[in-house]
Amino acid sequence: MITHVQADHADKKDSICLPGIARHLNQRLHQLGLGCTTLLADTGYCSGENYALLEREGITAFIPPHGTYVGGPEGFTYVREGDYWLCPEGKKATFRKEIVNAKRNNVRSRLYLTTRKDCKGCPRKEGCIGKQHEKKVNITSFREEYERAITRVQSRWGRHMKRLRQATVEPVLGTLLDFLGMRRVNTRGLGLAHKGMLMAAAAYNLQKLLRFTPKRSQAAVMALPRPELDAFFKVVLRSLKRSELRNSIENRSYC
């Protein structure tokens, strides 16, 4: 069943629309006494901010990270206790500051740098930093959230969730596009587009309701082992004797 739909501008990334979708969805479900504990989406809805938001809301997200995500520079090891990156030569790239990119929807990243002294005379300098004086490591501020999301998606349960989304959600989108007129919106403004999407979702849900048939309870049948012939005839004879004795008693009572 479709529990929520909404229209938004096409020039926005899916990841920017996800917080609003999750907020409105939770409001609608809470009105019905329900809640959302698991969210499945494709890679377009991936971002560190979304991972952190869903974790704060107590929602388990199965959203694959996009291909541009890099967990760290090749050959470097992150040391969480000291919050620094250790290069193959044993030098540290320490945390300097957090950067907020206003041109990219306020994407937050953390900047780590080595020192000139560490990189001077290093045998790996040409292949590592080239003509630069120190190694610069610019990594997302939500690295831990990304790593937890990757672990969930690659787990056995995550693969099951992916198949579940492909089998239940994707056909709904195909029905809306191919049979309910949602391939092209011929209205002007978000308000009218939203109305059209609501009507399409209502038509889909009514169709599901009309075709719904509750499952009937089935009686369980168990096959017993075949009895031995001697025991079977003994039971038959006993039943016959009992019936004869009952008949004789009834006849005497009538007399």
C-alpha positions as CSV (number, residue, x, y, z in Angstrom):
1,M,0.0,0.0,0.0
2,I,1.1,3.6,-0.6
3,T,1.4,5.4,2.7
4,H,2.7,8.8,1.5
5,V,3.4,10.7,-1.7
6,Q,4.5,14.2,-2.3
7,A,5.6,16.4,-5.3
8,D,8.9,18.3,-5.3
9,H,11.0,20.2,-7.8
10,A,12.9,18.1,-10.3
11,D,16.1,20.1,-10.0
12,K,16.7,18.8,-6.4
13,K,18.6,15.7,-5.6
14,D,16.7,12.8,-4.1
15,S,18.9,13.0,-1.0
16,I,17.7,16.5,-0.3
17,C,14.1,15.5,-0.5
18,L,14.4,12.5,1.9
19,P,14.2,14.4,5.2
20,G,10.9,16.0,4.2
21,I,9.5,12.7,3.0
22,A,10.5,10.9,6.3
23,R,9.0,13.7,8.4
24,H,5.7,13.7,6.6
25,L,5.5,9.9,6.5
26,N,6.1,9.6,10.3
27,Q,3.4,12.2,11.0
28,R,0.9,10.3,8.8
29,L,1.7,6.9,10.4
30,H,1.6,8.3,13.9
31,Q,-2.0,9.5,13.2
32,L,-2.9,5.9,12.5
33,G,-1.1,4.5,15.5
34,L,1.8,3.2,13.4
35,G,5.4,3.9,13.1
36,C,8.4,3.6,10.8
37,T,11.4,1.6,12.0
38,T,13.1,0.6,8.7
39,L,13.6,2.6,5.5
40,L,14.7,1.2,2.1
41,A,15.8,3.5,-0.7
42,D,18.1,3.5,-3.7
43,T,21.5,5.2,-4.0
44,G,20.0,8.5,-5.0
45,Y,18.8,9.1,-1.4
46,C,22.3,8.5,0.1
47,S,24.1,11.2,2.1
48,G,25.9,11.4,5.4
49,E,23.3,13.9,6.7
50,N,20.5,11.4,5.9
51,Y,22.3,8.5,7.6
52,A,22.8,10.6,10.7
53,L,19.2,11.9,10.7
54,L,17.7,8.4,10.4
55,E,19.9,7.1,13.2
56,R,18.8,9.9,15.5
57,E,15.2,9.0,14.7
58,G,15.7,5.4,15.5
59,I,15.2,4.3,11.8
60,T,17.3,1.5,10.4
61,A,18.3,2.6,6.9
62,F,19.2,0.3,4.0
63,I,20.5,2.9,1.5
64,P,23.5,1.9,-0.6
65,P,26.2,4.7,-0.7
66,H,27.0,6.3,-4.0
67,G,30.1,5.5,-6.0
68,T,31.9,8.8,-5.1
69,Y,32.2,7.8,-1.5
70,V,35.8,7.1,-0.4
71,G,36.4,5.8,3.0
72,G,39.9,7.3,3.2
73,P,43.2,7.6,1.2
74,E,44.7,4.4,-0.2
75,G,47.2,2.9,2.2
76,F,46.2,5.2,5.1
77,T,44.8,3.8,8.4
78,Y,42.4,5.8,10.5
79,V,43.1,5.8,14.3
80,R,39.9,6.7,16.1
81,E,41.4,7.1,19.5
82,G,43.6,10.0,18.4
83,D,41.5,11.1,15.4
84,Y,44.2,11.0,12.8
85,W,45.3,9.1,9.7
86,L,48.5,7.1,9.7
87,C,50.4,6.9,6.4
88,P,52.3,3.8,5.3
89,E,55.5,5.4,6.5
90,G,54.1,5.9,10.0
91,K,53.5,9.7,9.7
92,K,50.3,11.3,11.1
93,A,47.8,13.4,9.2
94,T,46.1,15.2,12.1
95,F,42.7,16.9,12.2
96,R,42.8,20.7,11.5
97,K,39.2,21.9,10.8
98,E,35.7,21.1,9.6
99,I,34.7,22.6,6.2
100,V,31.1,23.4,5.2
101,N,30.7,23.8,1.5
102,A,27.8,26.2,0.9
103,K,27.9,25.6,-2.9
104,R,27.1,21.9,-2.4
105,N,24.1,22.1,0.0
106,N,26.3,22.7,3.1
107,V,28.1,19.4,2.8
108,R,30.4,18.9,5.8
109,S,33.9,17.4,5.6
110,R,36.9,17.1,7.9
111,L,40.4,18.2,6.9
112,Y,43.5,16.3,8.0
113,L,47.1,17.4,7.2
114,T,50.6,16.1,7.7
115,T,53.5,18.5,8.2
116,R,56.2,19.5,5.8
117,K,58.8,18.0,8.0
118,D,57.1,14.6,7.8
119,C,56.7,14.6,4.1
120,K,60.2,16.0,3.3
121,G,62.5,13.3,2.0
122,C,59.8,10.7,2.1
123,P,60.4,7.9,-0.5
124,R,56.7,7.9,-1.4
125,K,56.4,11.6,-1.9
126,E,56.2,11.7,-5.7
127,G,53.4,9.1,-5.8
128,C,51.6,10.5,-2.7
129,I,51.6,14.3,-2.9
130,G,53.6,15.1,-6.0
131,K,54.8,18.8,-5.8
132,Q,52.7,19.5,-2.7
133,H,54.4,20.1,0.7
134,E,52.1,18.0,2.9
135,K,49.4,15.4,2.5
136,K,45.8,16.6,2.6
137,V,43.0,14.2,3.6
138,N,39.5,15.6,3.1
139,I,36.9,13.1,4.3
140,T,33.2,13.4,5.0
141,S,32.2,14.3,8.6
142,F,29.8,11.3,8.5
143,R,32.4,8.6,7.9
144,E,31.2,6.4,10.7
145,E,27.6,6.6,9.6
146,Y,28.7,5.7,6.0
147,E,30.6,2.7,7.3
148,R,27.7,1.4,9.4
149,A,25.4,1.8,6.4
150,I,27.8,-0.1,4.2
151,T,27.9,-2.9,6.7
152,R,24.1,-3.1,6.8
153,V,23.7,-3.1,3.1
154,Q,26.3,-5.8,2.5
155,S,25.0,-8.0,5.3
156,R,22.7,-11.0,4.6
157,W,19.7,-9.0,5.9
158,G,20.7,-6.1,3.7
159,R,20.6,-8.3,0.6
160,H,17.2,-9.6,1.6
161,M,16.0,-6.0,2.0
162,K,17.2,-5.1,-1.4
163,R,15.3,-8.0,-3.0
164,L,12.2,-7.0,-1.0
165,R,12.4,-3.4,-2.3
166,Q,12.8,-4.7,-5.9
167,A,9.8,-7.0,-5.5
168,T,7.4,-4.7,-3.7
169,V,8.4,-1.0,-4.3
170,E,9.6,-1.0,-7.9
171,P,6.4,-2.6,-9.3
172,V,4.3,0.1,-7.5
173,L,6.4,2.8,-9.3
174,G,5.9,1.0,-12.6
175,T,2.1,0.9,-12.1
176,L,2.0,4.6,-11.3
177,L,4.0,5.5,-14.3
178,D,2.5,3.1,-16.9
179,F,-1.2,2.8,-15.8
180,L,-2.1,5.8,-13.6
181,G,-0.7,8.7,-15.6
182,M,2.3,9.6,-13.5
183,R,4.8,9.5,-16.3
184,R,4.2,13.1,-17.1
185,V,2.6,15.8,-14.9
186,N,0.6,18.3,-17.0
187,T,-0.2,20.8,-14.3
188,R,1.5,24.0,-13.1
189,G,2.9,24.3,-9.6
190,L,3.7,22.0,-6.8
191,G,0.1,22.2,-5.4
192,L,-1.6,20.8,-8.4
193,A,1.1,18.3,-9.0
194,H,0.7,17.1,-5.5
195,K,-3.1,16.7,-6.0
196,G,-2.5,14.6,-9.1
197,M,-0.1,12.3,-7.1
198,L,-2.6,12.0,-4.3
199,M,-5.3,10.9,-6.7
200,A,-3.1,8.4,-8.4
201,A,-2.0,6.9,-5.0
202,A,-5.7,6.7,-3.8
203,A,-6.7,4.9,-7.1
204,Y,-3.8,2.4,-6.6
205,N,-4.8,1.8,-2.9
206,L,-8.5,1.3,-3.8
207,Q,-7.6,-1.1,-6.5
208,K,-5.6,-3.1,-4.0
209,L,-8.4,-3.0,-1.5
210,L,-11.0,-4.3,-4.0
211,R,-8.7,-7.2,-5.0
212,F,-7.9,-8.0,-1.3
213,T,-9.2,-11.4,-0.1
214,P,-8.5,-12.4,3.5
215,K,-6.7,-15.7,4.0
216,R,-9.0,-18.6,5.1
217,S,-7.9,-20.7,8.0
218,Q,-6.9,-24.2,7.0
219,A,-7.5,-27.3,9.2
220,A,-4.3,-29.4,9.9
221,V,-4.5,-33.1,9.0
222,M,-2.0,-35.6,10.3
223,A,-1.6,-39.1,8.9
224,L,-1.4,-41.8,11.6
225,P,0.7,-45.0,11.1
226,R,-1.2,-48.0,9.7
227,P,-2.2,-50.3,12.6
228,E,-1.3,-54.0,12.6
229,L,-4.0,-56.4,11.4
230,D,-4.3,-58.3,14.6
231,A,-4.8,-55.2,16.7
232,F,-7.2,-53.9,14.1
233,F,-9.4,-57.0,14.2
234,K,-9.4,-57.0,18.0
235,V,-10.7,-53.5,18.1
236,V,-13.4,-54.4,15.6
237,L,-14.5,-57.5,17.6
238,R,-14.6,-55.5,20.8
239,S,-16.8,-52.9,19.2
240,L,-19.1,-55.7,17.8
241,K,-19.4,-57.4,21.2
242,R,-20.2,-54.0,22.9
243,S,-22.9,-53.3,20.3
244,E,-24.5,-56.8,20.8
245,L,-24.4,-56.4,24.6
246,R,-26.1,-53.0,24.3
247,N,-28.8,-54.5,22.0
248,S,-29.5,-57.3,24.4
249,I,-29.8,-54.9,27.3
250,E,-32.2,-52.7,25.4
251,N,-34.3,-55.7,24.4
252,R,-34.6,-56.9,28.0
253,S,-35.7,-53.5,29.1
254,Y,-38.5,-53.4,26.6
255,C,-39.7,-56.8,27.7
